């Protein structure tokens, strides 16, 4: 079993154990996309034990938002490094 499938199954199981529909877990796994994000969501579910689906969805969206902010930061840092390199070495 690969890492993505394992993380997805753990997330779906955690959501079912809280009394929510399995479809919510499937949708969350697709939206989160990566095993690390799914593991983070699973940890939240085990720790907080939300009682409403809205709280599960809010946390899922917060995780997605943080991942996107991190990606944008990395892209900006890379662009800035290339710009600084161009300033230092000039155009080639």
C-alpha positions in Angstrom: 0.0 0.0 0.0 1.4 3.4 -1.0 1.8 6.4 1.3 -1.1 8.3 -0.2 -3.6 5.4 0.1 -2.6 4.8 3.7 -3.0 8.4 4.6 -6.4 8.5 2.8 -7.7 5.4 4.6 -6.6 6.8 8.0 -8.3 10.1 7.3 -11.6 8.4 6.2 -11.5 6.1 9.2 -11.0 9.0 11.6 -14.0 10.9 10.0 -16.2 7.8 10.2 -15.2 7.2 13.9 -16.5 10.8 14.6 -19.8 9.8 13.1 -19.6 11.6 9.8 -20.2 10.1 6.4 -17.4 8.4 4.6 -18.0 10.7 1.6 -16.7 13.6 3.7 -13.4 11.8 4.2 -13.1 10.9 0.5 -13.7 14.6 -0.4 -11.3 15.8 2.2 -8.6 13.4 0.9 -9.1 14.6 -2.7 -9.0 18.2 -1.7 -6.0 18.0 0.6 -4.1 15.9 -2.0 -0.9 15.0 -0.2 -0.2 12.4 2.5 1.3 15.0 4.7 -1.8 17.2 4.5 -4.0 14.2 5.2 -1.9 13.2 8.2 -2.2 16.7 9.5 -6.0 16.6 9.1 -6.2 13.2 10.8 -4.2 14.5 13.7 -6.6 17.4 14.1 -9.5 15.1 14.1 -8.0 12.9 16.8 -7.0 15.8 18.9 -10.0 18.2 18.6 -12.8 15.6 17.8 -15.1 18.2 16.1 -18.8 17.6 16.5 -19.9 19.4 13.3 -19.0 18.8 9.6 -18.5 22.5 9.2 -15.5 22.4 11.6 -14.0 19.6 9.6 -14.4 21.5 6.4 -13.1 24.7 8.0 -9.9 22.9 9.1 -9.5 21.3 5.7 -9.7 24.7 4.0 -7.3 26.2 6.5 -4.7 23.5 5.8 -5.2 24.0 2.1 -4.7 27.8 2.5 -1.5 27.3 4.5 -0.1 25.0 1.9 -0.9 27.5 -0.9 0.7 30.3 1.2 3.8 28.2 1.7 4.0 27.4 -2.1 3.7 31.1 -2.9 6.4 32.0 -0.4 8.8 29.4 -1.9 8.1 30.7 -5.4 8.7 34.2 -4.3 12.0 33.2 -2.6 13.1 31.5 -5.8 12.3 34.4 -8.0 14.0 36.8 -5.5 17.2 34.6 -5.5 17.3 34.6 -9.3 16.8 38.4 -9.4 19.6 38.8 -6.9 21.8 36.5 -9.0 21.1 38.6 -12.0 21.9 41.8 -10.2 25.2 40.3 -8.9 26.4 38.6 -12.1 24.5 40.7 -14.7 22.7 39.4 -17.7 24.4 36.5 -19.4 
